[in-house]
Amino acid sequence: MVTHLMRPIALRSIVRSIAVAATLLCTNLQTALAETTAGLIKQLQSVAQGDAGSATAAKAIKQLREAKDLTLVESLKAMKGATPIGRNWLMGLANSIHKKSSESEKAALSKFLADPSQDGEARYMVFQWLTANNNTRRLELLANMQMDTSPELRYLAIDEAIKVKPETEELSVLLESARHPDQVVSILGMLKEKGTIVDQAKQLGFLMDWRLIGPFDNVGTVNFNKEFPIENDWVKGTVQQEYDGKTAPVKWISETTKSPDGLVDLAALFSNEKGCIIYATTEFDSAKEQDAELRLGCINGNKIWVNGKLALSNEVYHSSSQIDQYAEPVKLKAGVNRILLKLCQNEQKEAWAQKFEFQLRISDSSGKAILAKGR
């Protein structure tokens, strides 16, 4: 039998049970929501180019905006490690969150900017937010960013330092900090005016000495993916001195470019041959095993192998060409690394389609030249 005195005790027990259940439910809902948010972020980070990727990204963005549980700083941190396409989607999301953020959320941006381990583009975007209509703060921040991990911020910082026309010693320091080829060339020009000559090709790490062979057939641009005997021989280390070429047997020739940009002019070396393929090979003696980047400029179709492995492939003709047009990470072994290029020319007759050339340099991930031993 339940007495009147026992009823309050039973009621309190029921209330406690309900409170515990509510807490558990709330915790489970928060966990589920966090897992959903994390999953959507991962989708955005890994999104690939194409219609399917765009549809996935658009759906994820819509769900994240509706959930409203992703903070501004979290959206910025998500850009680290994302694919280029995914980073663009996340950048748009961060921009939209920033516009609606509270002042307390925006206060955390300075800490994010100061963290060099975060994504460079995300930090550059934060820099633009923090310095909008505030040139004084912009200059204060840039004064300490000449060695920043963000290429964009480093470029701006060095650009500001150059504007004050520094003396030779400071220019030399800026040269070692500079990574963008255009900025390196600009500083080299300023040093030259002051009587200091620096080897541009060496400063940027261009490979200058090559062995070339060709032409091989590419009429109709149908042989980009054809495995000519030289490719298999090169991988096996059994390269021959002579091969059957496009119209006659061909032999290797040696070429050392004198171009400060490391350009090798294949049109000049092979009588402006059209509808053809040229192979170029060189060796790079690395002081140690290390991560590196191949940075190629080429207006023609191209492939590159390093130590027998295909590292880069671009079947593009006469779209554009510039230093560091293509960048691909590779692992260099200690000692001699063998490099082979396949360079393909089409048959276009327009004046703007006559170039057949390439330039290749080796750098670290920031663009700083890695030089072969003894150079």
C-alpha positions in Angstrom: 0.0 0.0 0.0 1.3 3.5 -1.0 0.9 6.1 1.7 0.5 9.8 1.2 4.1 10.2 2.6 5.5 8.0 -0.1 3.9 9.8 -3.0 6.3 12.8 -3.1 9.3 10.4 -3.0 7.9 8.4 -6.0 7.2 11.7 -7.8 10.7 12.9 -7.3 12.1 9.6 -8.6 9.9 9.9 -11.7 11.1 13.5 -12.3 14.7 12.4 -11.9 14.2 9.6 -14.4 12.7 11.9 -16.9 15.6 14.4 -16.5 18.1 11.6 -17.0 16.3 10.4 -20.1 16.1 13.9 -21.5 19.8 14.5 -20.9 20.6 11.2 -22.7 18.3 12.1 -25.5 19.9 15.6 -25.9 23.4 14.1 -25.8 22.4 11.5 -28.4 20.9 14.2 -30.6 24.0 16.3 -30.3 26.3 13.4 -31.1 24.2 12.5 -34.1 24.2 16.1 -35.3 28.0 16.3 -34.9 28.4 13.0 -36.7 26.2 14.3 -39.5 28.1 17.6 -39.7 31.5 15.8 -39.7 30.2 13.5 -42.5 29.1 16.4 -44.6 32.4 18.2 -44.1 34.2 15.0 -45.2 32.1 14.9 -48.3 33.0 18.5 -49.2 36.7 17.9 -48.5 36.9 15.0 -50.9 34.6 16.3 -53.7 35.9 15.7 -57.2 35.4 17.6 -60.4 32.3 16.8 -62.4 28.5 16.9 -62.3 28.3 14.1 -59.6 30.7 15.9 -57.4 29.0 19.3 -57.8 25.6 17.7 -56.9 27.1 16.1 -53.8 28.7 19.3 -52.7 25.6 21.4 -53.3 23.5 19.0 -51.2 26.1 19.0 -48.4 26.2 22.8 -48.4 22.4 23.1 -48.2 22.3 20.7 -45.2 25.1 22.5 -43.4 23.4 25.9 -43.9 20.1 24.5 -42.7 21.6 22.9 -39.6 23.3 26.2 -38.6 25.7 24.3 -36.2 29.0 24.8 -38.0 31.0 27.7 -36.6 33.0 30.1 -38.7 36.4 28.9 -37.5 35.3 25.2 -38.0 34.4 26.0 -41.6 37.8 27.6 -42.2 39.6 24.6 -40.5 37.8 22.3 -42.8 39.6 23.7 -45.8 42.9 22.1 -44.7 43.4 18.9 -46.8 40.5 19.5 -49.1 40.6 18.9 -52.8 40.9 22.1 -54.9 37.2 21.8 -55.8 36.2 21.0 -52.2 38.2 24.0 -51.0 36.2 26.3 -53.3 32.9 25.0 -51.9 34.1 25.4 -48.3 35.4 28.9 -49.1 32.0 29.9 -50.3 30.4 28.4 -47.2 32.9 30.2 -44.9 32.1 33.5 -46.6 28.4 33.1 -46.1 28.9 32.2 -42.4 31.2 35.2 -41.9 28.5 37.6 -43.1 26.2 36.4 -40.4 28.7 35.8 -37.6 28.6 37.5 -34.3 31.4 39.8 -33.1 32.5 37.1 -30.6 32.9 34.6 -33.5 34.9 37.1 -35.6 37.2 37.8 -32.6 38.6 34.2 -33.0 39.8 35.0 -36.6 43.0 36.7 -35.4 44.0 33.5 -33.7 43.2 31.5 -36.8 45.3 33.8 -39.0 48.3 33.4 -36.6 48.2 29.6 -36.9 50.6 28.7 -39.8 49.4 25.1 -39.8 46.0 26.0 -41.2 45.2 26.1 -44.9 47.0 29.0 -46.7 44.0 30.1 -48.7 41.8 30.0 -45.7 44.2 32.2 -43.8 44.5 34.6 -46.8 40.7 34.9 -46.8 40.8 35.7 -43.1 43.5 38.3 -43.7 41.3 40.0 -46.2 38.4 40.1 -43.8 40.5 41.5 -41.0 42.2 44.2 -43.0 39.2 45.4 -45.1 39.3 49.2 -45.2 42.2 49.2 -42.7 45.5 49.6 -44.4 47.3 50.3 -41.2 46.5 46.9 -39.8 47.2 45.3 -43.2 50.8 46.7 -43.2 51.3 45.7 -39.5 50.4 42.1 -40.2 52.4 41.9 -43.5 55.5 43.2 -41.8 55.9 39.7 -40.1 54.8 37.5 -43.0 57.8 37.4 -45.4 58.3 33.8 -44.5 54.7 32.9 -44.1 53.5 29.4 -45.0 50.7 30.8 -47.1 52.0 31.6 -50.6 49.5 34.4 -51.0 50.4 36.1 -47.7 54.2 35.7 -48.3 53.8 37.2 -51.7 52.0 40.3 -50.4 54.5 40.7 -47.6 57.5 40.6 -49.9 55.7 42.9 -52.4 55.2 45.6 -49.7 58.9 45.2 -48.7 60.0 45.7 -52.3 58.0 49.0 -52.6 60.3 50.8 -50.2 63.3 50.1 -52.5 65.5 48.2 -50.1 69.3 48.0 -50.3 71.3 45.0 -51.5 71.5 43.2 -48.1 67.7 43.3 -47.6 67.1 42.4 -51.2 69.2 39.3 -50.7 67.1 38.3 -47.7 63.9 39.0 -49.7 65.3 36.8 -52.5 65.7 33.9 -50.2 62.1 34.4 -48.9 60.5 34.8 -52.4 58.8 31.8 -54.0 56.8 33.1 -56.8 58.9 33.1 -60.0 57.8 36.6 -61.1 58.8 38.0 -57.7 62.1 36.2 -57.8 62.9 37.7 -61.3 61.8 41.2 -60.1 64.2 41.0 -57.1 67.0 39.7 -59.3 66.5 42.7 -61.6 66.8 45.1 -58.6 70.0 43.3 -57.4 71.4 43.6 -60.9 70.8 47.4 -60.9 72.9 47.5 -57.7 75.7 45.5 -59.2 74.9 42.1 -57.8 74.4 39.3 -60.4 72.6 36.1 -59.4 72.1 33.1 -61.7 68.3 33.2 -62.3 68.1 29.6 -63.6 70.0 28.3 -60.6 67.9 30.4 -58.2 64.7 28.9 -59.5 66.2 25.4 -59.9 65.7 24.9 -63.6 67.2 21.7 -65.1 69.5 22.8 -67.9 71.2 19.7 -69.4 69.2 17.4 -71.5 69.5 14.5 -74.0 66.9 14.6 -76.7 65.7 12.2 -79.4 63.1 12.4 -82.1 61.0 13.2 -84.0 58.5 10.3 -83.6 55.1 10.1 -85.2 52.2 12.0 -83.8 50.3 12.8 -87.0 46.6 13.3 -86.1 47.7 13.7 -82.5 46.8 10.0 -81.9 50.0 8.8 -80.2 50.0 10.6 -76.9 49.2 7.3 -75.1 51.1 5.1 -77.5 54.0 3.3 -75.8 57.0 3.8 -78.1 59.8 1.3 -77.5 61.9 4.0 -75.9 59.5 4.3 -73.0 59.8 0.6 -72.0 63.5 0.6 -72.6 63.9 3.7 -70.4 62.0 2.1 -67.6 64.1 -1.1 -67.8 67.3 0.9 -68.1 68.1 -0.5 -71.6 67.9 2.6 -73.7 69.3 2.2 -77.2 71.4 4.8 -79.1 69.1 4.7 -82.1 65.4 4.2 -82.7 63.1 4.2 -85.7 61.7 7.7 -85.9 58.9 9.4 -87.8 60.5 9.1 -91.2 64.0 7.8 -90.5 66.2 6.4 -87.8 66.9 9.0 -85.0 69.7 9.3 -82.4 70.2 11.1 -79.2 71.5 14.7 -79.1 72.7 16.7 -76.2 71.4 20.2 -75.4 72.3 22.6 -72.6 69.9 25.5 -72.6 71.3 29.0 -71.9 67.8 30.5 -71.2 67.5 32.1 -67.7 64.0 30.5 -67.6 65.3 27.1 -68.5 63.5 27.0 -71.8 64.4 24.2 -74.3 63.2 25.2 -77.7 62.3 22.0 -79.5 60.9 23.8 -82.6 64.4 25.3 -83.2 66.2 22.0 -82.5 64.0 19.9 -84.7 63.3 22.2 -87.6 59.8 23.1 -86.5 58.6 19.6 -87.0 54.8 19.2 -86.7 52.7 16.2 -85.7 55.6 14.7 -83.8 56.9 13.5 -80.4 60.3 14.3 -78.8 61.7 12.6 -75.8 63.9 14.4 -73.3 65.9 12.8 -70.5 68.1 14.0 -67.6 69.4 13.0 -64.2 69.0 14.7 -60.9 71.5 13.8 -58.1 69.6 14.4 -54.9 71.6 14.9 -51.7 69.0 12.9 -49.7 65.7 11.1 -50.0 63.1 13.9 -50.0 59.7 15.1 -51.0 59.8 17.5 -53.9 57.7 18.9 -56.7 58.1 18.7 -60.5 57.2 22.1 -61.9 56.7 22.1 -65.6 55.9 24.8 -68.1 54.9 23.5 -71.5 52.4 24.6 -74.1 52.3 21.1 -75.7 51.1 17.7 -74.7 53.4 16.2 -72.1 54.2 13.2 -69.8 56.9 12.9 -67.2 58.3 9.7 -65.6 60.6 9.8 -62.5 62.6 6.6 -61.8 60.3 4.6 -64.0 57.0 5.8 -62.6 54.6 8.1 -64.5 54.4 11.3 -62.4 52.5 13.8 -64.7 50.4 13.6 -67.8 48.6 16.5 -69.7 47.2 16.1 -73.2 46.8 19.8 -73.9 48.0 21.8 -76.9 48.6 25.5 -77.2 46.3 26.7 -74.5 48.9 28.7 -72.6 52.3 28.3 -71.0 54.1 29.7 -68.0 56.6 28.8 -65.3 55.1 26.3 -62.8 52.1 25.7 -65.1 51.9 22.1 -63.8 53.1 21.1 -60.3 53.2 17.5 -59.2 54.6 16.1 -55.9 57.2 13.3 -56.2 59.5 11.4 -53.9 63.2 11.8 -54.8 65.6 9.0 -53.7 69.1 9.8 -52.4 71.5 9.8 -55.3 70.7 9.8 -59.0 67.0 10.2 -60.1 66.2 9.5 -63.7 63.7 11.7 -65.5 62.0 11.2 -68.8 59.7 13.6 -70.7 57.4 12.9 -73.6 56.6 16.1 -75.5 54.0 16.1 -78.2 53.3 18.6 -80.9 50.2 18.8 -83.1 49.8 20.0 -86.6 48.1 23.4 -86.2 49.4 26.0 -88.7 48.3 29.3 -86.9 51.1 31.6 -86.0 50.2 31.3 -82.3 50.5 27.5 -82.4 54.1 27.2 -83.5 55.8 27.0 -80.1 57.2 23.7 -79.1 59.2 24.1 -75.9 59.4 23.2 -72.2 61.0 24.2 -68.9 61.3 22.0 -65.9 62.4 22.8 -62.4 62.4 20.9 -59.0 61.4 22.6 -55.8 59.9 21.9 -52.4 56.2 22.3 -51.8 56.6 26.1 -51.3 58.4 26.6 -54.6 61.9 27.0 -53.2 64.4 25.4 -55.6 66.0 22.1 -54.8 69.4 21.9 -56.4 71.2 18.8 -57.5 74.4 17.9 -55.6 77.4 19.9 -56.9 75.3 22.7 -58.5 
